[in-house]
């Protein structure tokens, strides 16, 4: 797994002088990929990101990512 290799690399190359602490927080995050010709339409219904111009129609840079807020519709 990539995150295991990344964590091992960080631990291996970080100084052990008390100035750096490496902690695996991967279990506290999730990635949800929404792709396709109507993905912006879907995301605009569940996120205020459109008002922040994060869902523009211009193509994003290759291998890019963006964090957006997700509104819960439960309740």
N, C-alpha and C positions, 0 to 999 in steps of 0.2 A: 504494500500500500504506500502511496505517495506520502501521506501525512506521517507515517512511521519513519520513512527515510528522511523527510524534512526535519522532524523532531530530533532524530539521531544526529543529523548534520549540525543543527543548532546547538545541541548539547555538547557535541564534540569540539566545536569551534568557539564556544563562548568561554570567556575567562572565568575561572573558579576563584575569583578574588572578592566575591560578595557584591559586586556592582551589577551583575546580571543574574536574573532568575528566569529559567526556561520552564514554562508550565504548559501542558497540553490542555487547551480549552475547547478542543474540537467538538466534544459531545454537547456543548452549549450552543452550537450554531447549526443551521440547516441551509441547504441550497435548493431552490426550486427554480427550475428552468422552464420558462414559458416561451415557446417558439412557434412560429408559423405566420401565415399572412394576416391573421386576425388577432395576433397576440397583443398588440398595442390597444386594440379595442377592448379586449378582455381586461387587461390591466387597468385601463382607465376607469372601469366600473368598480374596481375594488381598491384603488389606490389614489390618493391625492397627488401622486407624482406628476400627473399631467399638468397641474397648475405650476409645477416647478420646472417645466420644460424638459423633464427627464424622459418623456415618451414621444419625442419628436419623430417625424417621418424620415429624417435623414438617417442613412445607415450608420450604425455605431462602428467604431474602429474594430478591426479584427482582434479576437481574443479579449474583448473588453467585457466589463461587468458593471453593474450599477445596483446600488442598494436603494430600495424604495420602501416607503411605509405601506403597510397592509392594513386596511380597515376590516374589522370583524363585522359580519352581518348577522351574527347569532343574537338570540335573545328576543 
